[in-house]
Amino acid sequence: MRLMENTIQFVQWLRSVAPYIHAFRGKTFVVAFPGELVMSGALPVLAQDLSLLHALGIKIVIVHGSRPQVEEQLALRNIETHFHNGVRITDAAALECAKEAAGELRLDIEAAFSQGLPNTPMAHAAIRIISGNFVIARPVGIIDGVDLELTGVTRKIAYETIHPILNAGGLVLLSPLGFSPTGEVFNLTMEDVAVSAAIALRADKLVFITETPMMKDGGGTEIRELSSHQARAVLKDGGLPADSAYYLQHAMKACNGGVPRAHIVPFAMDGSALLELFTHDGVGTMISSENLESLRDATIEDVGGILKLIEPLEADGTLVKRGRELIEREIEYFSVIEHDGVIFGCAALYPFPAEKMAEMACLTVNPEVQTQGDGERLLKHMENRARAAGFNKLFVLTTRTAHWFLKRGFVNASIDDLPKDRQHMYNWQRKSLVLIKNL
């Protein structure tokens, strides 16, 4: 019995992630993480997760940080470190430490992606990581009268060199070091390199896997999703810890630069990158260049998504069976909730103008998100559609969800209360309950 339950759960899970697999194939993701992730021992697991993304056809660019490793090198050499407004002042000695740290980290990362033991997620992966002088930089210069010396900012990413590597199946690794046309080396921040790479490569996602916990607002509520405009307001409020605000600032910059989605994901949770990318709500904060979720009228392109949503309920008898041809003919009656390109809810509104009544049918919400109020939103949307069309009453026929509708203002009625045309189409075998609501 337990094996059967696990089998069913696995099948359901695989079906639930299939839309994401289709959507992500061939896309470019920039994945950036701080040196703290490596120090915590999480690098081997992250390498396995990113290898899985690579196996699904996603093009991966990795950007690593090195702050704690640089601090370690400075301490070993008894070199004092200096900062100005949170930015390291990089003198010649500090630059040598940054180069040492970046070299060690690059080797550690390459070793992690060279795992290939049988019975591990990376068996037979044979992933090749390419790194090089892909980041052109310039000095930050003098700020508030303070010369930051060899601290730099990204000037250009060699996207014309990186794209062929990604298309050939390689992963690209970028370190927080940049080079000038005159041969100088500059110490950069991981966040700056990651944002510049995501914009230059026209990446579909920028994912920061961070040492910071899940972001929360002033009331302690988790911040799951923000548009770039909302992110600006959150930063203006000033309630976030400095590290979280720094990541959010760079995520917003990426979105404003044309990256559709940026994610800030705590690495403390095992598999956080996969959970963020392949589940509806994720485990981090997603910033988008526009509002991700829309409740809208359906189009013919939505037929496949609607069918996928309602088929399980048709199979167990909750909904009347509707074929593809019928939904295509009646698509103008449907509304859908779409989240990041995936249909998560639908409903249909059938008009009966003579009696100024409308039937709401096929109200369905993906089981993964049924506790988040999407059914309520669909109901209100359909009520508004009915009112706008001049209808006075909304009715539903249901065999299993009467209680849900009764709690939302519907009352029991009889078949005689239905429009005449609908009475003739009543299915006596299903014996559906009739519920009506005055609008």
PyMOL commands that set and color helices and strands:
alter all, ss='L'
color gray80, all
select helices_A, chain A and resi 2-24+35-39+43-55+67-76+92-112+159-167+190-200+228-237+242-256+272-278+300-315+324-329+331-333+353-355+367-369+374-388+402-406+415-417+420-424
alter helices_A, ss='H'
color red, helices_A
select strands_A, chain A and resi 28-33+59-64+83-84+87-88+129-131+135-139+142-143+146-147+152-157+171-174+177-179+185-187+205-210+225-227+261-266+285-288+293-297+334-339+342-352+357-365+393-398+411-413+433-438
alter strands_A, ss='S'
color yellow, strands_A
deselect
rebuild
show_as cartoon
